[in-house]
Amino acid sequence: MISRAELKDVTAIATLVNSAYRGDYAKKGWTTEADLIDGTRTDAAALSDIIKKTDTIILKYERDDKIIACVELKIVDGRLYLGMLTVEPSIQGGGIGKKMLSAAEDFGKQQGCRSVYMTVITIREELIDWYKRHGYVDTGERKPFHFNDPRFGQPKQKLEFLVLEKQLQV
């Protein structure tokens, strides 16, 4: 079931996100950043800050009382920013990411957003291709990869973001 995350969920979501993006366990899935960035991806305090914002939500997907997927959504100037789309590594490839993406797009439509956009590390070609298969296009915009908080690791190489976007029919 997909629903809005609450403050009581932040520890479980932090564990999920870190397991999918960083460390050896993340290598069980295909969305890992473990070979690109050291450290953790997020923590409970950062997630609490996100949930407390009025322009941002985190959707969670629960199965058997366990959070197995999540996505961060933020409304920015009539568009929906999508970040931190996460599925438990051992069950990636089973359609849950697609359900989360669809739920995010539905939320954007309900909020009157004209599009959904995201940033993806440019060398993550398999992930970029997955988004493109779901209607996202490379806008041509590139953004520097900045790490301002040492709690969340350091890149192992020079990285850059590209911006993907999908228009919504509202």
C-alpha positions in Angstrom: 0.0 0.0 0.0 1.3 3.5 -0.9 0.7 6.3 1.6 2.3 9.4 3.0 5.2 8.8 5.3 5.0 10.2 8.8 7.7 11.2 11.4 7.4 7.7 13.0 8.7 6.2 9.7 12.0 8.1 9.4 14.2 5.5 10.9 12.8 2.7 8.7 13.1 4.9 5.6 16.7 5.9 6.4 17.6 2.3 6.7 15.8 1.5 3.5 17.4 4.3 1.5 20.9 3.6 2.8 20.5 -0.1 2.0 19.6 0.7 -1.6 22.1 3.4 -2.4 25.3 2.8 -0.4 27.3 -0.1 0.9 27.6 -3.8 -0.1 24.0 -4.7 0.4 23.0 -2.0 -2.2 24.9 -4.0 -4.8 22.1 -6.6 -4.6 20.0 -4.1 -6.6 20.7 -2.3 -9.8 20.3 1.3 -8.4 23.3 1.4 -6.1 25.7 4.3 -5.8 28.1 2.3 -3.7 30.9 2.4 -6.3 30.4 6.1 -6.8 30.0 7.6 -3.3 31.2 6.7 0.2 29.2 7.1 3.3 25.5 7.2 3.9 22.7 8.6 1.7 20.5 10.1 4.4 19.6 9.8 8.1 16.6 10.1 10.3 17.2 13.7 11.1 17.4 14.8 7.4 14.2 12.8 6.7 12.4 14.4 9.6 13.3 17.8 8.2 11.9 16.8 4.8 8.6 15.5 6.3 8.1 18.7 8.3 8.2 20.9 5.2 4.9 22.1 3.8 6.0 21.8 0.1 7.5 18.3 0.4 6.2 14.8 1.1 7.6 11.3 1.2 5.5 8.5 -0.1 6.1 5.0 1.3 5.1 1.6 0.0 4.4 -0.9 2.8 4.1 -4.6 2.5 3.5 -6.8 5.6 4.1 -3.8 7.9 7.5 -3.1 6.4 8.5 -0.1 4.3 9.9 -1.5 1.0 9.9 1.6 -1.2 9.7 5.4 -0.9 10.0 8.6 -3.0 10.5 12.2 -2.0 8.3 14.8 -3.8 8.6 18.5 -3.7 6.6 21.1 -5.5 8.8 23.8 -7.0 7.3 26.6 -9.2 4.5 24.5 -10.6 6.6 21.4 -11.2 7.2 18.3 -9.1 10.7 17.5 -8.1 11.1 13.7 -7.6 14.0 12.5 -5.5 15.2 9.5 -3.6 13.1 6.9 -5.4 14.1 3.8 -3.5 13.1 0.1 -3.6 14.5 -2.5 -1.3 17.5 -4.0 -3.3 16.5 -7.7 -3.1 13.2 -7.0 -4.7 14.2 -4.5 -7.4 13.0 -5.3 -10.9 9.6 -6.5 -9.7 7.5 -3.4 -10.7 7.5 -1.6 -7.3 9.6 1.3 -8.7 7.1 1.7 -11.5 4.2 1.8 -9.1 6.0 4.4 -7.0 6.8 6.5 -10.1 3.1 6.3 -11.1 2.0 7.4 -7.6 4.4 10.3 -7.8 3.1 11.4 -11.1 -0.5 11.0 -9.9 0.4 13.2 -6.9 1.8 15.8 -9.2 -1.3 15.9 -11.3 -3.5 16.2 -8.2 -1.4 19.2 -7.2 -1.7 20.8 -10.6 2.0 20.4 -11.5 2.8 20.7 -15.2 5.7 18.3 -15.1 7.9 16.0 -13.0 11.6 16.5 -13.0 14.6 14.9 -11.3 18.4 14.9 -11.2 20.3 11.7 -12.0 24.1 11.2 -11.9 25.1 11.3 -15.6 27.1 8.1 -15.5 24.1 6.0 -14.2 23.1 5.1 -17.7 21.0 2.1 -16.8 18.9 4.2 -14.4 18.6 7.1 -16.9 17.4 4.6 -19.6 14.8 3.2 -17.1 13.4 6.7 -16.6 13.4 7.3 -20.4 11.4 4.2 -20.9 8.8 5.7 -18.6 8.5 8.9 -20.6 11.2 11.1 -19.1 13.5 13.1 -21.4 16.9 14.5 -20.9 16.4 18.3 -20.8 20.1 18.9 -21.7 20.6 20.7 -18.4 23.5 19.6 -16.3 24.2 20.5 -12.7 27.3 20.2 -10.6 27.3 17.4 -8.0 27.9 19.2 -4.7 28.4 17.5 -1.4 28.1 20.1 1.4 27.4 17.7 4.3 30.2 15.2 5.2 27.6 13.1 7.0 26.5 11.9 3.6 29.7 10.7 2.1 32.1 11.9 -0.5 32.2 11.1 -4.2 34.9 8.6 -5.3 35.2 10.5 -8.7 34.0 13.7 -10.3 30.3 13.5 -10.8 27.6 15.6 -12.5 23.8 15.5 -12.6 21.6 15.6 -15.6 18.0 16.8 -15.4 15.2 14.5 -16.7 11.6 15.7 -17.1 8.2 14.4 -18.0 5.2 16.6 -18.9 2.0 15.8 -17.0 -1.4 15.8 -18.5 -3.5 17.6 -15.9 
